[in-house]
Amino acid sequence: MKKLILFFFCTTVCLSSVYSQKRFRLDSPDGRITTNIEIGDKLTYEILHDGQTLLAASPLSVSLTNGEVWGRNARLSGNRSRTVSQTIPSPFYKKAEIEDHYHELRLTFTGQWGVEFRAYNDGVAYRFFSQRKKPFTIQSEEVVYQFTEDVTAHVPYVEVGEDGDYNAQFMSSFENTYTTAPLSALNPERLMFLPLVADVGQGKRLLITESDLESYPGVYLTNAGGHKALTGVMAPYPKETVQGGHNMLQLLVTEREDYIAKVDKPRTFPWRAVVVSTDDTELADSDMTYKLASPSRIADISWIKPGKVAWEWWNNWNLEGVDFITGINNETYKYYIDFASAHGIEYVILDEGWSVNLQADLMQVVPEIDLPELVAYGKERNVDLILWAGYHAFDRDMENICRHYADMGIKGFKIDFMDRDDQEMVEFNYRASETCARYKLIVDLHGMYKPAGLNRTYPNVLNFEGVHGLEQMKWRPASVDQMKYDVTIPFIRQVAGPVDYTQGAMRNAASGNYFPNNSEPMSQGTRCHQLATYIVFESPFNMLCDSPTNYMKEPESLDFITQIPTVWDETIILKGELGKYILTARRKGDTWYVGGLTNWTPREVEVDLSFLPAGNYNATLFKDGVNAHRKGTDYKKESLSLDNGSTLNVYMAPGGGFTLQLRKM
């Protein structure tokens, strides 16, 4: 409380009358980050770090459809400052709790609107808020990131649609690899989705994302505003939609309104967040998205069970040595349940195909599937079932579907093919999360935009796609560099939240050996690269993508995957560089795991174990074999005795990796 009073006192004394004050300064708790807010013809803010300007004065405003503009010639009516230092519980996350320490400045303006700014030691965020009780519509929001020069950025483009056709690009799966180029060399006619990263000089990077995205469209960025700026674009509200898309499971927008959002009561709007790093490990370790999200709305979370999932779609229901025809039928799923039960895997998923195709009706089950029988069979073996659901099929009968399948004993849904982030779709995701929570159902949001804090607000949402995951290896050409992508997403996409990457391939292709194969797919890179993704990637609900019979041929790899946790008590990013490599340490209970990934460049890394509590440890190391550069499945398993004073040198082959498990003696 003393800290809060002191900060409030200093702020009010240092500022002149709130009615005449035109400039405010907000510092991070450690004093290294400064945010200057200017109120004039425009409302602007800038960000400095140790005196270096990272963002030049950047305007922010909201335009209403009645012609009013928040942020133009604004008249200040009040300000309030505070310091917050608290610990946030973070179940089903990469650490058990998060330290949340920031300085906040809340500015209120004539017209019942305002802006909040927060300064953390690792970044800055702001959001608009409205105190109006009468409904209104927002035509647009001005989001600008103004740099001091033509900086280099690492951006994921929207893949669909023609250049310049933003309406077509708004229908996106949010899955693409990254393009690295100066702002001046980026395509101004193609949208970029969040998060993305800009290099701002002196070894510093800015990651741009958003959080607490509720009942509002997500933001895209474009360089159309010039070679020194990124400018926000948001999808207008849908006016007309038609059923179509993948197996008639989507609503395709054929016409949009001239506004982006409808507002019917006082509310806050999404946080616009900038994470500041002086080292890439700081990006990978950021909790900004989670901290800015609304707290949990589920009082009792004891029923939420993270875990691993035996998955059939990626391996095309392929089994060997069985006396039945494999596919979407009870015999195949009983085999998956038996496999999961034998190896302590919590879930089996029934992916696309269990419900009648082209009907968008989840109450119509194909005759080859007897769901009550499968639920009972799984229950006897301590394995729960998850159902895949197309977006429109789930949305059109959501309450009945959740009630019916929860009563049957189904434990959750993998919802797919939303492929939009306009206000209507964002509202669907919240509605689906809330409805599933009431029926004690977990949720995996596949076909989804990047996480933006929903997993804190509704902890039953365990995972999100919005990632160029392993499913892409069923059809992507060899020219796609998935190894570089794998050591990029921990520093960009994963900063937003967990990734439904769906790893675990047992067919592993060294450089030059990969080719796309839908029926018997493979991964790029080595076996140890695949194993290490279970440590480096965050997935509370984590798939085993390959066939049970492939896993049973590889018992050492299977045993490693099935025993590794999916949520953690502590996470430390040991070292790494965006697009090159990463070493991540995670703790569950008294056991530590270290995972390393590299791109196609081989490298030897030193693992300094001084982060461990004092003592001796029994260690198990999976590392690339001496011929892993030729045959991706080549690896070596070693048992070691180590202590917290040890260092370990590990060689990673091209596209390689390693895992290290440490149990205290």
C-alpha positions as CSV (number, residue, x, y, z in Angstrom):
1,M,0.0,0.0,0.0
2,K,2.9,2.4,0.7
3,K,4.2,1.9,-2.8
4,L,0.8,2.7,-4.3
5,I,0.3,5.9,-2.2
6,L,3.8,7.1,-3.0
7,F,3.4,6.7,-6.7
8,F,0.1,8.3,-6.8
9,F,1.4,11.3,-4.8
10,C,4.4,11.8,-7.0
11,T,2.4,11.7,-10.1
12,T,-0.2,14.2,-9.0
13,V,2.4,16.6,-7.6
14,C,4.6,16.5,-10.6
15,L,1.8,17.3,-13.0
16,S,0.0,20.6,-13.3
17,S,-3.8,21.0,-13.4
18,V,-5.5,18.0,-15.1
19,Y,-7.4,20.5,-17.3
20,S,-4.2,22.1,-18.7
21,Q,-1.8,19.2,-18.6
22,K,-0.8,18.2,-22.1
23,R,2.1,15.8,-21.5
24,F,2.4,12.8,-19.2
25,R,5.3,10.5,-18.5
26,L,5.0,6.9,-17.3
27,D,8.0,4.9,-16.3
28,S,8.4,1.2,-15.8
29,P,9.1,0.0,-12.3
30,D,12.8,-0.4,-13.0
31,G,12.9,3.1,-14.7
32,R,14.4,1.8,-17.9
33,I,11.3,2.2,-20.1
34,T,9.6,5.5,-20.5
35,T,6.3,6.2,-22.2
36,N,5.6,9.9,-23.1
37,I,1.9,10.7,-23.8
38,E,1.1,13.9,-25.5
39,I,-2.4,15.4,-25.7
40,G,-2.9,17.9,-28.6
41,D,-4.5,18.0,-32.0
42,K,-3.7,14.3,-31.8
43,L,-3.3,11.9,-28.9
44,T,0.2,10.3,-29.2
45,Y,2.6,8.2,-27.3
46,E,6.2,7.2,-27.6
47,I,8.4,4.6,-26.0
48,L,12.0,4.9,-25.0
49,H,14.4,2.4,-23.4
50,D,17.5,3.6,-21.6
51,G,17.0,6.9,-23.5
52,Q,16.8,5.2,-26.9
53,T,13.6,6.0,-28.8
54,L,12.0,2.7,-29.8
55,L,8.7,4.1,-31.0
56,A,8.4,7.6,-32.2
57,A,5.3,9.6,-31.4
58,S,2.5,7.3,-32.6
59,P,-1.2,8.5,-32.8
60,L,-4.0,6.5,-31.3
61,S,-7.7,7.3,-31.9
62,V,-11.2,5.7,-32.2
63,S,-13.6,7.0,-34.8
64,L,-17.4,6.5,-34.2
65,T,-19.9,6.3,-37.0
66,N,-21.5,9.5,-35.8
67,G,-18.4,11.4,-36.8
68,E,-16.9,11.7,-33.3
69,V,-13.2,10.9,-32.9
70,W,-11.7,10.0,-29.6
71,G,-8.2,11.3,-29.6
72,R,-8.6,14.4,-31.8
73,N,-8.5,17.7,-29.9
74,A,-9.3,15.7,-26.8
75,R,-10.1,17.5,-23.5
76,L,-8.7,15.9,-20.4
77,S,-11.1,15.7,-17.5
78,G,-9.1,13.6,-15.1
79,N,-6.1,11.3,-14.5
80,R,-5.3,8.6,-12.0
81,S,-2.1,6.7,-11.4
82,R,-1.3,3.6,-9.5
83,T,1.4,0.9,-8.9
84,V,0.4,-2.7,-8.9
85,S,2.6,-5.5,-7.6
86,Q,0.9,-8.8,-7.3
87,T,1.2,-12.5,-8.0
88,I,-1.2,-14.1,-10.5
89,P,-2.0,-17.8,-10.3
90,S,-1.5,-19.3,-13.8
91,P,-2.8,-22.8,-13.9
92,F,-2.3,-24.8,-17.1
93,Y,0.5,-22.6,-18.1
94,K,4.3,-22.6,-18.4
95,K,4.7,-21.5,-14.8
96,A,2.5,-21.9,-11.7
97,E,2.3,-18.2,-11.0
98,I,3.3,-14.9,-12.6
99,E,4.7,-11.8,-11.0
100,D,2.6,-8.9,-12.2
101,H,4.3,-5.5,-11.5
102,Y,3.5,-2.3,-13.4
103,H,2.8,1.4,-13.2
104,E,-0.5,2.5,-14.7
105,L,-1.8,5.8,-15.9
106,R,-5.6,6.3,-16.5
107,L,-6.6,9.3,-18.5
108,T,-10.3,10.3,-18.8
109,F,-11.6,12.7,-21.4
110,T,-14.7,14.8,-21.9
111,G,-17.2,12.6,-23.7
112,Q,-17.1,9.6,-21.3
113,W,-14.1,7.8,-22.8
114,G,-10.5,7.4,-21.9
115,V,-7.2,5.6,-22.3
116,E,-5.2,3.4,-19.9
117,F,-1.5,2.9,-20.2
118,R,0.6,0.4,-18.3
119,A,4.4,0.3,-18.1
120,Y,6.1,-3.0,-17.2
121,N,9.8,-3.8,-17.0
122,D,9.5,-5.6,-20.3
123,G,7.0,-3.5,-22.2
124,V,4.1,-1.1,-22.6
125,A,0.4,-1.5,-23.3
126,Y,-2.5,0.8,-23.7
127,R,-6.3,0.4,-24.3
128,F,-9.3,2.6,-24.8
129,F,-12.3,2.4,-22.5
130,S,-15.9,3.8,-22.7
131,Q,-18.1,4.9,-19.8
132,R,-21.2,5.3,-22.1
133,K,-24.3,3.5,-21.3
134,K,-26.1,4.1,-24.6
135,P,-25.2,1.9,-27.6
136,F,-22.9,3.2,-30.4
137,T,-20.8,1.8,-33.3
138,I,-17.1,2.1,-34.0
139,Q,-16.2,2.9,-37.5
140,S,-12.4,2.4,-37.1
141,E,-9.5,2.4,-34.6
142,E,-6.3,4.1,-35.4
143,V,-3.4,1.8,-34.5
144,V,0.1,3.0,-35.5
145,Y,3.6,1.9,-34.7
146,Q,5.9,4.7,-35.8
147,F,9.6,3.9,-35.9
148,T,12.5,6.2,-36.2
149,E,13.9,4.5,-39.3
150,D,13.2,1.7,-41.8
151,V,13.5,-1.1,-39.4
152,T,13.7,-4.8,-40.2
153,A,10.7,-6.8,-39.2
154,H,9.8,-10.5,-38.9
155,V,6.2,-10.9,-40.1
156,P,3.7,-13.6,-41.0
157,Y,1.6,-12.6,-44.0
158,V,-2.0,-13.7,-44.6
159,E,-1.7,-16.3,-47.4
160,V,-5.2,-16.1,-48.9
161,G,-6.7,-13.5,-51.2
162,E,-5.2,-11.4,-53.9
163,D,-2.9,-8.5,-53.1
164,G,-4.9,-5.5,-52.1
165,D,-8.1,-7.5,-51.5
166,Y,-8.3,-7.1,-47.7
167,N,-11.8,-8.4,-47.6
168,A,-10.6,-11.8,-49.0
169,Q,-7.6,-11.7,-46.7
170,F,-9.8,-11.3,-43.6
171,M,-10.8,-15.0,-44.1
172,S,-7.5,-16.4,-42.8
173,S,-6.3,-19.5,-41.0
174,F,-3.5,-17.5,-39.4
175,E,-0.9,-20.1,-40.4
176,N,2.2,-19.0,-42.3
177,T,6.0,-18.9,-42.0
178,Y,7.8,-15.6,-41.4
179,T,9.2,-13.1,-43.8
180,T,12.2,-11.1,-42.6
181,A,12.7,-7.8,-44.4
182,P,13.0,-4.0,-43.9
183,L,9.6,-2.3,-43.7
184,S,10.2,-0.7,-47.1
185,A,10.5,-4.1,-48.7
186,L,7.3,-5.6,-47.2
187,N,4.2,-6.0,-49.4
188,P,1.9,-3.1,-48.7
189,E,-1.0,-4.9,-50.3
190,R,-0.9,-7.9,-48.0
191,L,-2.0,-8.0,-44.4
192,M,0.3,-9.2,-41.6
193,F,-1.2,-10.9,-38.5
194,L,0.0,-10.7,-35.0
195,P,2.3,-11.2,-33.2
196,L,5.2,-9.8,-35.2
197,V,8.7,-8.5,-34.2
198,A,10.7,-5.4,-35.3
199,D,14.4,-5.0,-34.8
200,V,14.9,-1.4,-33.5
201,G,18.7,-1.2,-33.1
202,Q,21.3,-1.7,-30.4
203,G,20.3,-5.4,-30.2
204,K,16.7,-4.5,-29.1
205,R,13.5,-6.0,-30.6
206,L,9.9,-5.0,-30.2
207,L,7.1,-7.6,-30.3
208,I,3.7,-6.3,-31.1
209,T,0.6,-8.1,-30.1
210,E,-2.8,-7.6,-28.4
211,S,-4.5,-9.1,-25.3
212,D,-8.0,-9.2,-23.8
213,L,-9.5,-9.4,-27.3
214,E,-13.2,-9.6,-26.4
215,S,-16.2,-8.6,-28.5
216,Y,-13.9,-6.7,-30.8
217,P,-12.1,-7.5,-34.0
218,G,-8.4,-8.5,-34.0
219,V,-5.9,-6.1,-35.6
220,Y,-3.7,-6.8,-38.6
221,L,-0.8,-4.6,-39.7
222,T,0.4,-3.2,-43.0
223,N,3.3,-1.0,-44.1
224,A,1.0,1.0,-46.4
225,G,1.5,4.0,-44.2
226,G,5.1,4.4,-45.2
227,H,8.6,2.9,-44.7
228,K,8.9,3.8,-41.1
229,A,5.5,2.7,-39.7
230,L,3.1,-0.2,-39.3
231,T,-0.5,0.7,-39.4
232,G,-3.5,-1.3,-38.1
233,V,-6.4,-2.7,-40.2
234,M,-9.4,-4.4,-38.7
235,A,-12.1,-6.5,-40.3
236,P,-15.5,-4.7,-40.5
237,Y,-18.5,-6.4,-38.9
238,P,-20.2,-9.0,-41.2
239,K,-23.3,-7.9,-42.9
240,E,-24.1,-11.0,-45.0
241,T,-22.8,-14.5,-44.6
242,V,-23.4,-17.8,-46.5
243,Q,-22.8,-21.3,-45.4
244,G,-19.8,-22.8,-47.2
245,G,-16.1,-23.4,-47.0
246,H,-14.7,-26.6,-45.7
247,N,-17.4,-29.2,-45.9
248,M,-20.1,-26.5,-45.4
249,L,-18.7,-25.9,-41.8
250,Q,-18.0,-22.2,-42.2
251,L,-19.9,-19.0,-42.6
252,L,-18.3,-17.0,-45.4
253,V,-18.7,-13.2,-45.3
254,T,-20.1,-11.9,-48.6
255,E,-20.6,-8.3,-47.4
256,R,-19.4,-6.3,-44.5
257,E,-20.8,-3.3,-42.7
258,D,-19.1,0.2,-42.6
259,Y,-18.1,-0.3,-39.0
260,I,-15.9,-2.7,-37.1
261,A,-17.7,-3.0,-33.7
262,K,-21.0,-2.6,-31.9
263,V,-20.9,-1.3,-28.3
264,D,-23.9,-1.6,-26.1
265,K,-22.6,-0.8,-22.6
266,P,-19.5,0.6,-20.7
267,R,-16.5,-1.5,-21.4
268,T,-12.8,-1.7,-21.9
269,F,-11.3,-2.5,-25.3
270,P,-8.3,-4.7,-26.2
271,W,-4.8,-4.0,-25.0
272,R,-2.3,-2.9,-27.6
273,A,0.9,-4.4,-26.3
274,V,4.6,-3.9,-27.1
275,V,7.1,-6.2,-25.5
276,V,10.6,-4.8,-25.3
277,S,13.7,-7.1,-25.3
278,T,17.4,-6.6,-25.1
279,D,18.0,-10.3,-25.6
280,D,15.8,-12.8,-27.5
281,T,15.4,-14.9,-24.4
282,E,13.4,-12.1,-22.9
283,L,10.9,-12.4,-25.7
284,A,10.5,-16.1,-25.3
285,D,10.0,-15.7,-21.5
286,S,7.4,-12.9,-21.7
287,D,4.1,-13.3,-19.9
288,M,2.6,-10.0,-21.2
289,T,-0.4,-11.5,-23.0
290,Y,-1.4,-13.5,-19.9
291,K,-0.9,-10.6,-17.5
292,L,-3.1,-8.3,-19.5
293,A,-6.0,-10.7,-19.9
294,S,-9.1,-10.6,-17.8
295,P,-9.0,-12.9,-14.8
296,S,-10.6,-16.3,-14.7
297,R,-14.4,-16.4,-14.9
298,I,-14.5,-20.1,-13.8
299,A,-14.8,-20.4,-10.0
300,D,-14.0,-24.1,-9.9
301,I,-11.3,-25.3,-12.2
302,S,-10.6,-28.6,-10.4
303,W,-12.3,-30.5,-13.2
304,I,-10.0,-29.2,-16.0
305,K,-7.5,-31.8,-16.9
306,P,-4.7,-31.0,-19.3
307,G,-2.8,-33.8,-20.9
308,K,-1.8,-35.6,-24.0
309,V,-4.0,-36.9,-26.8
310,A,-3.6,-39.9,-29.1
311,W,-4.6,-38.4,-32.5
312,E,-5.6,-40.2,-35.7
313,W,-6.0,-37.6,-38.4
314,W,-2.4,-36.8,-39.1
315,N,-1.4,-40.4,-39.5
316,N,-4.5,-41.1,-41.6
317,W,-5.9,-43.8,-39.3
318,N,-3.1,-46.0,-40.3
319,L,-2.4,-49.1,-38.2
320,E,-0.4,-52.2,-38.9
321,G,-0.9,-55.9,-37.9
322,V,-4.6,-55.6,-37.1
323,D,-7.4,-57.9,-38.3
324,F,-9.9,-55.1,-39.2
325,I,-10.0,-52.4,-41.8
326,T,-8.8,-49.2,-40.2
327,G,-10.7,-45.9,-40.5
328,I,-13.5,-44.1,-38.9
329,N,-15.1,-47.0,-37.0
330,N,-15.3,-48.3,-33.5
331,E,-12.6,-51.0,-34.0
332,T,-10.0,-48.4,-34.9
333,Y,-10.9,-46.1,-32.0
334,K,-10.9,-49.0,-29.5
335,Y,-7.4,-49.7,-30.7
336,Y,-6.4,-46.1,-30.0
337,I,-8.1,-46.2,-26.6
338,D,-6.1,-49.4,-25.7
339,F,-2.9,-47.7,-26.9
340,A,-3.6,-44.6,-24.8
341,S,-4.6,-46.7,-21.7
342,A,-1.4,-48.8,-21.9
343,H,0.8,-45.7,-22.0
344,G,-0.9,-43.3,-19.6
345,I,-2.2,-41.0,-22.3
346,E,-5.2,-39.1,-21.0
347,Y,-7.3,-38.6,-24.2
348,V,-8.2,-40.0,-27.6
349,I,-9.7,-37.6,-30.1
350,L,-12.2,-38.4,-32.8
351,D,-11.2,-35.9,-35.5
352,E,-13.2,-35.0,-38.6
353,G,-15.4,-37.8,-39.9
354,W,-17.3,-39.0,-36.9
355,S,-20.3,-36.9,-37.7
356,V,-22.2,-37.0,-41.0
357,N,-20.3,-35.0,-43.7
358,L,-21.7,-31.9,-45.3
359,Q,-24.6,-31.6,-42.9
360,A,-23.1,-29.3,-40.3
361,D,-25.1,-31.2,-37.7
362,L,-23.1,-32.7,-34.8
363,M,-26.2,-34.7,-33.7
364,Q,-25.9,-36.8,-36.8
365,V,-23.2,-39.5,-36.1
366,V,-22.0,-41.8,-38.9
367,P,-23.3,-45.4,-38.6
368,E,-19.8,-46.8,-38.2
369,I,-19.4,-45.0,-34.8
370,D,-21.2,-45.9,-31.6
371,L,-20.2,-43.0,-29.3
372,P,-21.7,-44.3,-26.0
373,E,-19.9,-47.6,-26.5
374,L,-16.6,-45.8,-27.1
375,V,-17.1,-43.6,-24.0
376,A,-17.8,-46.6,-21.9
377,Y,-14.8,-48.5,-23.3
378,G,-12.6,-45.5,-22.6
379,K,-13.9,-45.0,-19.1
380,E,-13.1,-48.6,-18.2
381,R,-9.5,-47.9,-19.3
382,N,-9.2,-44.4,-17.8
383,V,-9.1,-42.7,-21.2
384,D,-11.4,-39.8,-22.0
385,L,-12.7,-38.8,-25.5
386,I,-12.6,-35.4,-27.3
387,L,-14.7,-34.6,-30.3
388,W,-13.7,-32.5,-33.3
389,A,-16.3,-30.0,-34.3
390,G,-16.6,-27.7,-37.3
391,Y,-17.3,-24.1,-36.3
392,H,-20.8,-23.6,-37.9
393,A,-22.0,-27.0,-36.8
394,F,-21.0,-26.2,-33.2
395,D,-22.4,-22.7,-33.2
396,R,-25.8,-23.4,-34.6
397,D,-26.8,-25.8,-31.8
398,M,-24.2,-25.0,-29.1
399,E,-26.2,-25.4,-25.9
400,N,-27.8,-28.7,-27.0
401,I,-24.5,-30.1,-28.3
402,C,-22.7,-29.3,-25.1
403,R,-25.5,-30.7,-22.9
404,H,-25.9,-33.9,-24.9
405,Y,-22.3,-34.9,-25.2
406,A,-21.4,-33.8,-21.7
407,D,-24.2,-36.1,-20.4
408,M,-22.8,-38.9,-22.6
409,G,-19.4,-38.5,-21.0
410,I,-17.4,-36.7,-23.7
411,K,-14.8,-34.4,-22.1
412,G,-14.3,-31.6,-24.6
413,F,-14.2,-30.3,-28.2
414,K,-11.6,-29.4,-30.7
415,I,-13.4,-26.6,-32.6
416,D,-12.1,-25.9,-36.1
417,F,-12.4,-23.6,-39.1
418,M,-13.4,-20.3,-37.5
419,D,-10.8,-18.7,-39.8
420,R,-11.8,-15.1,-39.0
421,D,-11.3,-12.6,-36.2
422,D,-14.0,-10.0,-36.8
423,Q,-16.2,-9.0,-33.8
424,E,-18.8,-11.7,-34.6
425,M,-16.2,-14.5,-34.6
426,V,-14.4,-13.2,-31.4
427,E,-17.8,-13.3,-29.7
428,F,-18.3,-16.9,-30.8
429,N,-15.0,-18.0,-29.2
430,Y,-16.0,-16.4,-25.9
431,R,-19.5,-17.9,-26.1
432,A,-18.2,-21.3,-26.9
433,S,-15.7,-21.2,-24.1
434,E,-18.3,-20.1,-21.5
435,T,-20.8,-22.6,-22.7
436,C,-18.3,-25.5,-22.6
437,A,-17.2,-24.4,-19.1
438,R,-20.8,-24.6,-17.8
439,Y,-20.8,-28.3,-18.9
440,K,-17.3,-29.0,-17.7
441,L,-15.9,-29.4,-21.2
442,I,-12.3,-28.5,-22.2
443,V,-11.7,-26.7,-25.5
444,D,-9.0,-26.8,-28.1
445,L,-9.5,-23.8,-30.5
446,H,-8.1,-25.1,-33.8
447,G,-8.6,-23.0,-37.0
448,M,-8.1,-20.0,-34.8
449,Y,-6.3,-16.7,-34.6
450,K,-3.4,-16.2,-32.2
451,P,-4.1,-16.4,-28.4
452,A,-5.0,-13.1,-26.9
453,G,-5.6,-14.0,-23.2
454,L,-8.7,-16.1,-23.5
455,N,-7.0,-19.0,-21.8
456,R,-6.6,-16.9,-18.6
457,T,-10.3,-15.8,-18.7
458,Y,-11.6,-19.3,-19.5
459,P,-8.9,-21.8,-18.3
460,N,-10.9,-24.6,-19.9
461,V,-9.5,-23.3,-23.2
462,L,-6.2,-25.3,-23.2
463,N,-4.8,-24.7,-26.6
464,F,-4.9,-22.6,-29.8
465,E,-3.8,-23.2,-33.3
466,G,-2.9,-20.1,-35.4
467,V,0.4,-21.8,-36.1
468,H,2.2,-23.4,-39.1
469,G,2.2,-26.7,-37.3
470,L,3.2,-30.2,-38.2
471,E,0.0,-30.8,-40.1
472,Q,1.5,-28.7,-42.8
473,M,4.1,-31.4,-43.5
474,K,1.3,-33.5,-45.0
475,W,1.3,-31.3,-48.1
476,R,3.9,-28.5,-47.9
477,P,6.8,-28.7,-50.4
478,A,10.4,-29.3,-49.3
479,S,11.1,-25.6,-50.0
480,V,9.2,-24.7,-46.8
481,D,11.8,-24.3,-44.0
482,Q,10.0,-25.7,-41.0
483,M,13.2,-26.0,-39.0
484,K,13.7,-22.2,-39.1
485,Y,10.1,-21.8,-38.3
486,D,10.4,-24.1,-35.2
487,V,13.1,-21.9,-33.8
488,T,11.2,-18.7,-34.6
489,I,7.8,-19.3,-33.0
490,P,9.1,-19.5,-29.4
491,F,10.2,-15.8,-29.8
492,I,7.1,-14.6,-31.7
493,R,3.9,-16.7,-31.9
494,Q,4.3,-18.5,-28.6
495,V,4.7,-15.2,-26.8
496,A,0.9,-14.9,-27.4
497,G,0.1,-18.2,-25.8
498,P,0.1,-22.0,-26.3
499,V,0.4,-23.6,-29.7
500,D,-1.6,-26.5,-31.1
501,Y,1.5,-27.6,-33.1
502,T,0.6,-31.3,-33.0
503,Q,4.1,-32.8,-32.9
504,G,5.5,-36.3,-32.3
505,A,6.4,-37.6,-35.8
506,M,8.4,-40.9,-35.8
507,R,9.3,-40.6,-39.5
508,N,12.0,-37.9,-39.4
509,A,13.7,-36.6,-42.5
510,A,17.2,-35.2,-42.6
511,S,18.0,-32.4,-45.0
512,G,17.1,-33.3,-48.5
513,N,15.1,-36.4,-47.6
514,Y,11.7,-34.8,-46.8
515,F,8.7,-34.9,-49.2
516,P,5.1,-34.2,-48.5
517,N,3.0,-37.4,-47.9
518,N,-0.6,-37.2,-46.9
519,S,-1.1,-40.9,-45.9
520,E,2.3,-41.6,-44.3
521,P,3.6,-38.1,-43.3
522,M,6.9,-37.2,-41.9
523,S,8.6,-34.3,-40.2
524,Q,11.5,-32.3,-41.3
525,G,14.5,-32.6,-39.0
526,T,15.7,-35.2,-36.6
527,R,13.9,-37.5,-34.0
528,C,15.5,-35.5,-31.2
529,H,14.1,-32.3,-32.7
530,Q,10.6,-33.8,-32.5
531,L,11.2,-34.9,-28.9
532,A,12.5,-31.5,-27.8
533,T,9.4,-29.7,-29.1
534,Y,7.5,-31.3,-26.2
535,I,9.6,-29.2,-23.9
536,V,10.2,-26.0,-26.0
537,F,6.6,-25.7,-27.3
538,E,3.8,-24.9,-24.8
539,S,0.8,-27.1,-25.3
540,P,-1.3,-28.0,-22.2
541,F,-3.4,-30.2,-24.5
542,N,-0.7,-31.9,-26.6
543,M,-1.1,-34.3,-29.5
544,L,0.8,-37.5,-30.3
545,C,0.4,-37.1,-34.0
546,D,1.8,-40.4,-35.3
547,S,0.3,-43.9,-35.5
548,P,0.2,-46.1,-32.4
549,T,2.0,-48.8,-34.3
550,N,4.7,-46.4,-35.3
551,Y,5.2,-45.4,-31.7
552,M,5.3,-49.0,-30.4
553,K,8.2,-49.6,-32.8
554,E,10.0,-46.8,-31.0
555,P,9.5,-47.5,-27.2
556,E,12.2,-45.2,-26.0
557,S,10.7,-42.2,-27.8
558,L,7.2,-43.2,-26.8
559,D,8.1,-43.5,-23.1
560,F,9.7,-40.1,-23.2
561,I,6.7,-38.4,-24.8
562,T,4.1,-40.1,-22.6
563,Q,5.8,-39.2,-19.3
564,I,6.6,-35.6,-20.0
565,P,4.2,-33.0,-18.4
566,T,2.1,-30.6,-20.5
567,V,1.9,-27.8,-17.8
568,W,4.8,-26.6,-15.7
569,D,5.7,-25.0,-12.4
570,E,8.6,-23.0,-13.7
571,T,10.2,-22.0,-17.0
572,I,13.6,-20.6,-17.8
573,I,14.8,-19.7,-21.3
574,L,18.5,-20.5,-21.0
575,K,19.7,-19.1,-24.3
576,G,18.6,-18.7,-27.9
577,E,18.4,-16.5,-31.0
578,L,15.4,-15.9,-33.1
579,G,15.4,-18.1,-36.2
580,K,18.5,-19.9,-35.1
581,Y,18.2,-22.0,-31.9
582,I,16.7,-22.1,-28.4
583,L,17.3,-23.9,-25.1
584,T,14.4,-24.0,-22.7
585,A,14.4,-25.4,-19.1
586,R,11.1,-26.3,-17.4
587,R,10.3,-27.7,-14.0
588,K,7.4,-29.9,-12.8
589,G,7.6,-30.8,-9.2
590,D,11.2,-31.8,-8.5
591,T,12.0,-32.9,-12.0
592,W,13.6,-30.6,-14.6
593,Y,13.6,-30.9,-18.4
594,V,15.8,-29.1,-20.8
595,G,15.0,-29.0,-24.5
596,G,17.1,-27.7,-27.4
597,L,16.2,-27.0,-31.0
598,T,18.3,-25.7,-33.9
599,N,17.6,-24.7,-37.5
600,W,19.3,-26.5,-40.4
601,T,22.6,-25.2,-39.1
602,P,24.4,-27.7,-36.9
603,R,25.7,-26.3,-33.6
604,E,27.2,-27.4,-30.3
605,V,25.7,-25.7,-27.3
606,E,26.9,-25.5,-23.7
607,V,24.2,-26.3,-21.2
608,D,25.0,-24.5,-17.9
609,L,23.1,-26.3,-15.1
610,S,23.7,-23.6,-12.5
611,F,19.9,-22.8,-12.6
612,L,19.3,-26.1,-10.7
613,P,18.8,-26.2,-7.0
614,A,21.9,-27.5,-5.2
615,G,22.4,-31.2,-5.4
616,N,23.1,-34.2,-7.5
617,Y,20.8,-35.4,-10.3
618,N,20.2,-38.6,-12.3
619,A,20.0,-37.4,-15.9
620,T,18.7,-38.9,-19.1
621,L,19.9,-37.4,-22.4
622,F,18.4,-37.9,-25.9
623,K,20.8,-36.4,-28.5
624,D,21.2,-36.6,-32.2
625,G,23.1,-39.6,-33.4
626,V,26.4,-39.3,-35.4
627,N,24.5,-40.0,-38.6
628,A,21.5,-37.9,-37.9
629,H,22.6,-35.5,-40.7
630,R,21.9,-38.4,-43.1
631,K,19.1,-40.3,-41.4
632,G,16.8,-38.2,-39.2
633,T,15.8,-41.1,-37.0
634,D,19.3,-41.6,-35.7
635,Y,19.7,-40.7,-32.0
636,K,21.5,-41.8,-28.9
637,K,20.1,-42.1,-25.3
638,E,22.5,-41.7,-22.4
639,S,22.3,-41.9,-18.6
640,L,24.4,-39.3,-16.7
641,S,25.2,-38.2,-13.2
642,L,25.2,-34.4,-13.0
643,D,25.0,-31.6,-10.4
644,N,24.1,-27.9,-10.4
645,G,27.7,-27.1,-11.0
646,S,27.9,-29.1,-14.2
647,T,28.1,-27.9,-17.8
648,L,27.2,-30.2,-20.6
649,N,28.2,-29.7,-24.2
650,V,25.6,-31.1,-26.6
651,Y,25.9,-31.3,-30.4
652,M,22.7,-30.7,-32.5
653,A,22.8,-32.0,-36.0
654,P,21.2,-30.0,-38.9
655,G,17.5,-29.7,-38.0
656,G,18.4,-31.3,-34.7
657,G,17.7,-31.1,-31.0
658,F,18.1,-32.7,-27.7
659,T,16.3,-33.4,-24.4
660,L,17.7,-33.7,-20.9
661,Q,15.7,-35.0,-18.0
662,L,17.1,-34.3,-14.5
663,R,15.8,-36.0,-11.4
664,K,17.3,-35.1,-8.0
665,M,19.0,-38.0,-6.3
